[in-house]
Amino acid sequence: MIGNMSTISRLALLQCLVVVIGVLTTCGLLKLNAYDPDSEIRWNPVAVAIRNYGFLLLLVPAVWAAASFALERSAVHRWSPSWTLVSGLMVISLLVSLLWWTTSTPYLHQKVPLSTRDSQ
């Protein structure tokens, strides 16, 4: 079955897998760090957005696949299968980078001013 798949569908499937795994790990790390929106911890707003709306990232592979398919089939543009491969791998690397950052940084560190620290 996988032998009959095109490059576009393989890369889109891999992009979807990256999104699902990344969103689940971001949600898991926030849960492990006892995420509470009312706490005084300065949570990473991107990680919280991915926790709440990460399913929308599945639109990225769909849009990429549709655009790549249209560009490859169009005679007007000079889009080759090698450009499809490169652009698909770039989308994967951008998604991995974003989701790695949100997973590894569930909250942001905030320095306490000296005057506040001395008064405690």
Stockholm file with secondary structure:
# STOCKHOLM 1.0

chainA/1-120         MIGNMSTISRLALLQCLVVVIGVLTTCGLLKLNAYDPDSEIRWNPVAVAIRNYGFLLLLVPAVWAAASFALERSAVHRWSPSWTLVSGLMVISLLVSLLWWTTSTPYLHQKVPLSTRDSQ
#=GR chainA/1-120 SS CGGGCCHHHHHHHHHHHHHHHHHHHHHHHHHHTTCCTTSSSCBCHHHHHHHHHGGGGGHHHHHHHHHHHHHHHCSSSCCCHHHHHHHHHHHHHHHHHHHHHHHHCSBCCCCCCHHHHHHC
#=GC SS_cons         CGGGCCHHHHHHHHHHHHHHHHHHHHHHHHHHTTCCTTSSSCBCHHHHHHHHHGGGGGHHHHHHHHHHHHHHHCSSSCCCHHHHHHHHHHHHHHHHHHHHHHHHCSBCCCCCCHHHHHHC
//
